[in-house]
């Protein structure tokens, strides 16, 4: 059976790294299942940078660096390029960051789901979108 390919929105990564309760538990379980080989995880380069920016406001730069290094060893990162930004600007999605996430997810061959706590921001995605709890309940 093929592994599900999951594209994680920024909020899932921040939930895990910043231990944002009650959301961090779902984020932890997603990464745990991926570590156990059930899923393959993807995100955008922008998500990594945003997560670092937010995390660094809560902990030292050294701790933030360590956390980001751990995450990037467990997830595939899709670059956000000029092409994706231009496509996002022309999309029907109002929020540019969400539109860029959709375009980055579209670059990955056969993504099964975008995982986010902000499903309404992804309503124009051609890819299926799940809340982390929906993913975990379905499995």
C-alpha positions in Angstrom: 0.0 0.0 0.0 1.4 3.4 -1.0 2.0 6.0 1.6 -0.3 8.9 1.7 1.4 12.2 0.6 0.4 15.0 2.9 1.2 18.7 2.4 1.3 20.5 5.7 0.2 24.1 6.0 2.3 26.4 8.2 -0.1 26.3 11.1 0.5 22.5 11.6 4.3 23.0 11.8 4.0 25.9 14.2 1.5 23.9 16.3 4.2 21.2 16.7 7.2 23.4 17.2 5.6 26.0 19.5 3.6 23.4 21.3 0.4 25.3 20.8 -2.2 23.6 22.9 -4.6 21.9 22.1 -3.4 21.7 18.5 0.1 20.4 19.1 -1.2 16.9 19.9 -2.6 16.4 16.4 0.5 17.8 14.9 2.7 15.5 17.0 0.6 12.5 15.9 0.9 13.4 12.2 4.7 13.6 12.5 4.8 10.4 14.6 2.8 8.4 12.0 5.1 9.8 9.2 8.1 8.8 11.2 6.7 5.3 11.5 6.4 5.2 7.7 2.6 5.6 7.3 2.8 9.0 5.5 5.2 11.2 3.5 5.1 14.8 4.6 5.7 17.9 2.5 5.5 21.7 3.1 6.7 24.9 1.5 10.0 26.7 2.1 7.9 29.6 3.2 6.3 27.5 6.0 9.7 26.7 7.3 10.8 30.3 7.4 7.5 31.5 9.0 7.7 28.8 11.6 11.2 29.8 12.5 10.2 33.5 12.7 7.4 32.7 15.1 9.3 30.2 17.1 12.3 32.5 17.6 10.0 35.0 19.3 9.3 32.3 22.0 12.7 30.6 22.4 16.3 31.4 21.7 17.7 31.5 18.1 19.7 28.4 19.0 16.7 26.5 20.1 14.7 27.6 17.1 17.5 26.5 14.8 17.6 23.1 16.4 13.8 22.7 16.1 13.8 23.7 12.5 16.7 21.3 11.7 14.8 18.5 13.3 11.7 19.2 11.3 13.4 19.6 7.9 15.0 16.2 8.4 11.5 14.7 8.6 9.7 16.6 5.8 10.2 17.3 2.1 10.3 21.0 1.3 8.9 22.5 -1.9 10.5 25.8 -3.0 8.2 28.8 -3.4 9.4 30.4 -6.7 8.3 33.3 -8.8 6.1 30.9 -10.8 4.1 29.8 -7.8 3.7 33.4 -6.6 2.4 34.6 -9.9 0.0 31.7 -10.1 -1.2 32.5 -6.6 -1.7 36.1 -7.4 -4.0 35.1 -10.3 -5.9 32.5 -8.3 -9.4 32.8 -6.8 -7.9 32.4 -3.3 -8.0 35.8 -1.5 -5.1 35.1 0.9 -1.8 35.2 -0.9 -0.1 32.9 1.6 -2.8 30.3 1.3 -2.7 30.6 -2.5 1.1 30.1 -2.4 0.7 27.0 -0.2 -1.9 25.6 -2.7 0.5 26.2 -5.6 3.4 24.6 -3.8 1.2 21.5 -3.0 0.2 21.4 -6.7 3.9 20.9 -7.6 4.1 17.6 -5.7 3.1 14.7 -7.8 0.0 13.0 -6.4 -0.5 14.8 -3.1 -3.4 13.2 -1.3 -4.4 16.0 1.1 -3.5 19.4 2.2 -3.6 19.4 6.0 -4.5 22.7 7.7 -6.6 24.1 10.5 -7.7 26.9 8.1 -9.8 24.9 5.6 -11.8 28.0 4.5 -8.5 29.5 3.2 -8.1 26.5 0.9 -11.7 26.3 -0.4 -10.5 26.9 -4.0 -7.9 24.2 -3.9 -8.2 21.4 -6.5 -6.5 19.1 -3.9 -8.5 17.7 -1.1 -8.1 19.6 2.2 -8.4 18.0 5.7 -8.3 19.4 9.2 -5.6 17.4 11.2 -8.4 15.9 13.4 -10.2 14.7 10.2 -7.0 13.0 9.0 -6.4 11.3 12.3 -10.0 10.2 12.7 -10.0 8.7 9.2 -6.9 6.6 9.8 
